[in-house]
Amino acid sequence: MPEIYDLAIIGGGPAGYKAAELAKNRMKTVIFEEKKAGGVCLNEGCVPTKTLLHVVKDIVAAKALKNYGFTLTGAPDLNKIARQKDRVVRILRAGVAESIKGADYFNERAEIAGVSDGKFVVRSPEREILADKLLIATGSSAALPPVPGLKEAFEKGVAVTSTGALEINSVPEKFVIIGGGVIGVEMASIYSALGSEVTLIEAESELLPQSDKDLGGYVRKAFERGGIKVRTSTKAVKITLTEENNLLTLDAGGAAEDITFDRLLAAVGRRPNVAGIGLENISVRIDRGIVTDEYMRTSVPKVWAAGDVNGKMMLAHKAYREAAAAVSDMLGNPYKVRYDTVPEAVYSIPEVASAGAKEGQIEGAVVRKIPASYSARYVAESDSRDGFVKTVVSEGRLVGVQLAVPYAAEIVSAASVMIEKGMTESEIVRLCFPHPSVSELLGHIPRE
């Protein structure tokens, strides 16, 4: 006789484990995860990436000490760096396991088999259970560009996805990245700091094409100053592997060019994991990802979807918020997720972040670009004078902030709260920020 649960969660990433943590004391809950608890973010994505970025930021800072008479000698110990990355992941994975105690957890691939007596049938290789409610949180996988020769490059081991790029057992002399989005620019920062000659290829006219154009331009300028070759408005055409070298053919406005590489990263985005989990057996509507409303409800009653699988914003913190909204809705306390205030951060060197509207998105909005040099701390700590804070104000209220400053990922939370609360310019200028700090740039939003 199958065991009966109030809630079955398929997927143990940020959305899945957060939902289990919130639901376990109110509903009998089971969670299935095919790989490792914590999902891509914890094991193969944001957490190991940010650990490596922390290490290489220290390397970059140490190299800058030459300006004060200190010389950095030696090379990074890749084994020690890898051990630190793995240690951080282990600690946080243990934290996830602790947070979901009270829910049944099975390290198994699960599929939805259908409906029986009004309950959803979920099967894994080891068991079958029945559930009154379902939460789909199967995440996403790396999307691969349709570049001839890429498959062969993967087979030969000279091409990797972001997962492979995080396994830093050697530093390639020439590292080429296809894709100038978040993953691409963060990986460019890591490998450049470790000593690779990095070339970053982006088909759009600027890096970070989903962000405000000025943020992409700011990162590009810093990259080029640091020796990273940035090729925008350029497409990868084909990969040719020979005994002598590996060639990537580029198309830059109709002009073909071959460049050589030792390792290539395909980083053109991610796609929701909707195949092979039985969604067709209960007729869940899919349009790229699982279609959900603001409460995370799908087209099927008693089925919710949260995280990357719904194809909205592929961010772990957004997944947390969606999971909380889904569980709250299940318990009869519905509230909507506001995507217009979800902060976004890119932890590259340099860091950038944003929340709310971008320039040009709201007709009649007032846009102001505030030089980061208004901050004494920025001037004291940064050799660059390119940093800025861009604000978007509509009808006297702050609706968007773009941050191209140190600590951007930390400061953006304050901006997000300001936007969420609909603060006016006159309200914001009455706030008191620490001085000197980079965050006080938010206090320079003009008065009404």
Secondary structure, 3 states (H helix, E strand, C coil): CCEEEEEEEECCCHHHHHHHHHHCCCCCEEEECCCCCCHHHHHHCHHHHHHHHHHHHHHHHHHHHHHHCCCCCCCCCHHHHHHHHHHHHHHHHHHHHHHCCCCEEECCCCEEEEEECCEEEEECCCCEEEEEEEEECCCEEECCCCCCCHHHHHHHCCEECHHHHCCCCCCCCEEEEECCCHHHHHHHHHHHHHCCEEEEECCCCCCCCCCCHHHHHHHHHHHHHCCCEEECCCEEEEEEECCCCEEEEEEECCEEEEEEECEEEECCCEEECCCCCCHHHCCCCECCCECCCCCCECCCCCEEECCHHHCCCCCHHHHHHHHHHHHHHHCCCCCCCCHHHCCEEECCCCCEEEEECCCCCCCCCEEEEEEHHHCHHHHHHCCCCCCEEEEEEECCEEEEEEEECCCHHHHHHHHHHHHHCCCEHHHHCCCCCCCCCCHHHHHHCCCC
